[in-house]
Amino acid sequence: MLRDTGFRSARGRDRLAAVLREAGDLVTVEDTARALRTDRRRAAKLLARWTEQGWLKRLRRGLYVPIPVEALSLDRTLEDPWVLVPELFEPGYVGGWSAAEHWGLTEQIFRDVCIFTTRPVRSKRDEIGGVSFAFFRIGSEVVFGTRAVWRGKVRVQVSDPHRTLVDLLVRPSAGGGIRHVASCLESYLGEDDADLGQVIAYADKLGVGSVFKRLGFLLERSDRADPVILQECRDRLTAGNAKLDPALASPRLISRWRLRVPARLLHRGPAR
């Protein structure tokens, strides 16, 4: 429905303004009830009315986003989709390729916002408020290695650079595939605050053996390989063989890393 540009009364405008001052980027029934000192039932009715008039857009039950006056389309109203993360996905955090973008580990731009969440999700992808999200479900015991960043009035958790790298090594798909993960690793190694000891510590805490196989293999191909870290990876090799990227056919076994690798990724560095 088109916005009621007259907005029926000054009182109505003042009430909506009060709600937006209280709520910020996202509006809930609780925000509205608190701002207007009313009950939830009345607040829900007001939100529905403002949505019909075109001042708000409903994202999910009980959750709304204000539509800017200058918006040309109601299909995309969120200037910063990260503000949805605490309300919809915590306990969890922005991670994977989105965290890699945030920390400057990649210049590649991804369409989806990558979310690691402990909440049940119906599908691996969803569109909310005109923004596409990609989800990776994790257990509550592995929510660590994050930093809080402020997006407007909203405090959002994002994986720190070390945890971001570990997550990419656990799930190359969260980094857009192993080639992009390798590129992110090279960028990470060039950062002043790179700390492979912290990466090893996070990987130990997660207890995923394939991380050390992938990290060791990729470091060995790098001109920044640290012999101490390579040995740390070797000391942690688990039994059995993993794939460098589970999404790719990997016929060649690199026995020293217990890692199956696509043939086209064998052209750099030592391999046997």
Number of C-alpha atoms within 10 A of each C-alpha: 9 10 15 12 10 8 14 10 9 10 10 13 13 11 16 21 13 16 21 18 13 16 21 15 21 20 23 22 23 16 21 25 18 17 19 15 10 12 13 16 10 14 21 17 12 18 24 17 13 19 20 16 17 20 22 24 24 19 16 12 9 13 19 21 23 21 20 15 10 6 10 10 9 16 12 14 19 21 10 11 17 22 20 20 22 16 13 13 18 18 17 27 26 28 30 31 31 26 24 27 16 16 16 15 24 21 10 12 9 12 10 16 20 23 27 25 23 20 17 11 13 8 9 11 16 14 11 16 18 14 18 14 16 17 25 21 14 15 12 12 9 12 17 16 18 19 14 13 11 11 13 11 11 19 15 22 21 28 27 20 25 22 23 28 31 27 24 25 28 22 22 24 19 24 28 15 19 23 13 18 27 22 15 23 23 18 16 23 18 12 12 7 10 15 13 16 13 14 21 21 14 19 22 14 12 17 12 15 19 25 27 28 27 26 24 24 25 21 21 18 16 16 9 11 15 14 11 10 17 18 11 15 21 17 10 17 18 15 9 9 17 20 21 30 22 15 12 13 13 18 11 17 19 19 11 13 22 21 21 22 23 15 12 9 14 14 9 11 13 10 17 9
